[in-house]
Each structure stands twice: as C-alpha cells, then as structure tokens.
C-alpha cells in the first residue's frame, strides 16, 4: 500500500506490527535508513505501542545509516535512546498519576545495559557513567510506602537506632532527584520537565521534624491531597483520620519509632472523639463505607463518596489544633434541633450523645462549649457561632416525595443523613452587590 488513505496507512501500521510481534522475545534491530515516505514514523509508533503494552520489542535497537557522498563507509546513528526516552516518560507519568512504580522498576532493570552501552559508544568513561539507579530505588521505596500507607515513613522516616535517625522516603526521593539532575540533563534532557513535576509533588512533604500539631499538619495535608489527586480515596481518608489525631497530640503519640507510646496515641484518639464527635463519626462512616465495599443498606454511590472524600481532605487542610484533654474546658450541652420523628432514634443508632432534643432553639439558649445539631437557617447558625457554640448541620439527600415530611429514623438513613460541621459569619452586605 502507498499510504495515500487511512485504510492504507493502517495496513502499513499492521504490517510493521505483525513483523515485530513475530520476534517479541528476540533481540531486534530496526534499520530505518531506507524507510520510504512515512515508514520510519510507523516504525516508531508501532515500537512505542508494543513497548507500552509489553507485547514485545523489549530488547530492541533503532539504527539509521548516515549517507555521505563519496564515502565507502557511513556512520551509524544509534537512535535507541530516543525510543527509551518514550519509555521513561511513560513510566514516570504513570508514577506521577498513580503513585505506582512497577513499570518504572521493570524499565530500569531493562534499560541499565542500554544506557551503559550508549555511554561507552559516546566515549564516556567509568567515572562519569550516568547513575539513574539510585533515583529508581528512591521512587520504588516511596511508591511502596505510598501503596501501604506508611505515613510516618513517607513524611518523617523511621529511626533505625538511637544514633541513626531515619530518612523519610519523600526526603530521600527529593535528594535523589537533585543528585541525578546532571546525569539526566546529559542523558535525556527532555526528562527534566517530568522530574520537575516529580520534585513539585514530593517537596511539600519534606523537611518534617514531627507529625505532632501544626508542625506536621502541612505535610499530612500534602499527603492527603496527593492521595486524593491520585484517585486513591481510601488512603486519603486514612491520612485525614490519623492527621486529625496528630493535630492535637504530642510527639509521643505521633512520631513512630523508639519513643512512640501506644497509650498516648489512644489518649489522643479519645480526645479527638470528645472534642468533635460529629466529625469523627463522619470520617468513620466514609472510611467504613469504603473498607467494607459498600455492604450496607444504603451505600453511597461512587461519585458521592468521591466528593465526600475530596471535601473531607479540603476541610482537613483548614483544620486547626485544639487543646488536649488536660487543658480543655469541660464540654457544654449538645442540642439536637429537629422536627423529624426519628431524629432521636437516628442519633442513638449512630452513637451520638444528645443532651436535649428540641423543635425550636433560640441563639440565647447556647454559649461557649455547646454544640447544636440541626438544619437551621443561616442567620441562626451565624448567631449560634457568634456565641461560641459549635454548629453541626444535619444534611440529607431528600428525594422529591419525602420533602416537607417528618421522617422516621429508617427514612433518614435512606436519605443518607449525615453530620457536617459549619462555621458561619454574619457580614454586612455591600450596597455594590445590588448595583453591580
């Protein structure tokens, strides 16, 4: 086929693919010196496809013979490195978008000999041999920690003994990126753009000295946001839950290693439950729904669960430390404002302790330390927050046929009843809003 139409172009593509698949497990040399018209392009595309899908061409060299008039011998250009550049970009982008390094590990073991061969062909010596293996190893360790949610190892590092503190896998990866920058610039300059994206990914998680309090909060937020961007929502919820506990806990309850104290961690977890039971309930519900695969009467749809995790991560990013139980004032009363007939039973079923169930509530009835649960107008919520009380909204996804009705506990469950914490401020409206 001449390739003048799409059908003929696909014929050319398929002819090249069929030839290369025959030798999937053999060493293949592709010579594009006398490629006709677009044949070299088809060859490159087929090679990229087969290598990306692991259907062949793993051991391949791409060569081009330079034509020099009047010369009996012509130099051979080894273009294999440019094929491997595509492999590296693909593997690194997969890692950036998923956090998984399997493709990168396979590529590294396959490409090491090719890199060495090309280096010596270019007149390089042993001393200046490109060293990409430390980078691949650092990525692999970071990916393993990411896959198994080793929060402390990623952000803080686990000390090996009393005299040898550990290095976090995020910090080790950042250092490896810095150390290999020169080799990458010489070997595959276009990779620098991808590696810069990788640096930007891990940098916010580096330089952590403790996971306790506000110091560790930024790094924990960065990790939760990374999991969320990667679409790994179960892991994101784990980081948010443990991050909330760390936010108001001491080092002994947060920094995994020789000095980690289980009893302190349990105490910090209990404190979090006491300070914000509704938030703890919300985080727990989302985590349980994911971990148990949605095996419940009213499991959330995947899209709804995804949105709740993203919102949860965003909320954690805005969180602030609260006093521990040793310094916190006794908590006040919890009011549940609702007309729903099943509200009290619903709260009991979910382990929510309510001091007083009311149909109406005036802001003057609450004060600092009190908690108000309900679905109140925004101006009342602002007044409640101004008096120092915490407002937790009872949110539900009401179908049309249930709107305006007083619901039973079972109907509230069907409507995905949940508690969401809000803080509302009453601000004066500028006259400009009406005039544009």
Secondary structure, 3 states (H helix, E strand, C coil): CCCCCHHHHHHHHHHHHHHHHHCCCCCEEEECCCCCCCHHHHHHHHHHHHHHCCCCCCCEEEEEECCCCCCCCCCEEECHHHHHHHHHHHHHHHHHHHCCCHHHHHHHHHHHHHHHHHHHHCCCCCCCCCCCHHHHHHHHHHHHHHHCCCHHHHHCCCCCECCECCCCHHHHHHHHHHHCHHHHHHHCCCHHHHHHHHHHHHHCCCCCCCCCHHHHHHHHHHHHHHHHHCCCHHHHHHHHHHHHHHHCCCHHHCCCCCCCCHHHHHHHHHHHHHHCHHHHHHHHHHHHHHHCCCCCCCCCCHHHHHHHHHHHHHHHHCCCCCCCCCCCCCCCCEEEECCCCCHHHHHHHCCCCCCEEECCCCHHHCCCCCEEEECCCHHHHHHHHHCCCEEEEEECCCCHHHCCCCCCHHHHHHCCCEEEEECCCCCCCCCHHHHC
